[in-house]
Amino acid sequence: MLIIDFDRREDRLSYVREQIPEDIKDRVFILGVQSNPESLKRDIQKKNYEIGDALAQDCSDQTNELWGHELLEHNQPELDRLILSVKPFLFV
């Protein structure tokens, strides 16, 4: 899993994907905050570990409470792919 700052750059995801070797591309997931993590922390008033817990809980519960936040919602296609790959063994 790669966690990156998108820095509001539309091309950041495609650029990072191009750097991943073909033979592992389907096993690499790229997620991140649309701007920067500090903006998200300030906006939702949570600490890093609380954000991580809330995002994991969303995955487990199949909800989008935090993943639906405007700074995270762009992750949905990658998140869908991640959930299909790991949910069967990670969130039993």
GIRA-V560470 format. One record per residue. N is the residue number from 0. PHI is phi in radians with two decimals (999 if undefined). OMEGA is omega in whole degrees, 0 to 359 (none if undefined). BURIAL is b if it has 16 or more other ideal C-beta (glycine too) atoms within 10 Angstrom, else e. Layout:
n = (N,N)
phi = (PHI,PHI)
omega = (OMEGA,OMEGA)
burial = (BURIAL,BURIAL)
//
This chain:
n = (0,1,2,3,4,5,6,7,8,9,10,11,12,13,14,15,16,17,18,19,20,21,22,23,24,25,26,27,28,29,30,31,32,33,34,35,36,37,38,39,40,41,42,43,44,45,46,47,48,49,50,51,52,53,54,55,56,57,58,59,60,61,62,63,64,65,66,67,68,69,70,71,72,73,74,75,76,77,78,79,80,81,82,83,84,85,86,87,88,89,90,91)
phi = (999,-1.91,-2.00,-2.25,-1.57,-1.44,0.85,0.99,-1.78,-1.06,-1.55,-1.07,-1.09,-1.12,-1.08,-1.14,-1.02,-1.12,-1.49,-1.53,-1.03,-0.95,-1.23,-2.14,-0.93,-1.31,-1.87,-1.91,-2.09,-2.06,-2.26,3.11,-1.50,-0.97,-1.89,-2.67,-1.04,-1.08,-1.11,-1.15,-1.02,-1.17,-1.19,-1.79,1.00,-2.31,-1.46,-0.92,-1.14,-1.21,-1.12,-1.04,-1.06,-1.14,-1.16,-1.13,-1.12,-1.00,-1.11,-1.10,-1.49,0.98,-2.09,-2.23,-1.02,-1.66,-1.07,-1.42,-1.06,-1.01,-1.50,-2.13,-1.07,-1.15,-1.36,-0.90,-1.05,-1.23,-1.11,-1.02,-1.14,-1.10,-1.07,-1.05,-1.42,-1.92,-1.00,-0.98,-1.98,-1.67,-2.03,-1.45)
omega = (175,176,186,169,178,178,179,178,181,185,185,181,181,178,181,178,180,182,183,178,183,186,177,185,183,179,180,180,184,180,177,179,182,180,176,184,180,178,179,179,181,183,184,176,176,177,183,182,178,177,178,178,182,179,178,179,175,180,181,182,185,177,179,182,179,179,179,179,184,179,181,188,179,180,190,180,179,178,178,179,179,182,178,183,188,184,182,181,183,182,182,none)
burial = (e,e,e,e,e,b,e,e,e,e,e,b,b,e,e,e,e,e,e,e,e,e,e,e,e,e,e,e,b,b,b,b,b,b,b,e,e,e,e,b,e,e,e,e,e,e,e,e,e,e,b,e,e,b,b,e,e,b,b,e,e,e,e,e,e,b,b,e,b,e,b,b,e,b,b,e,e,b,b,e,e,b,b,e,e,e,e,e,e,e,e,e)
//
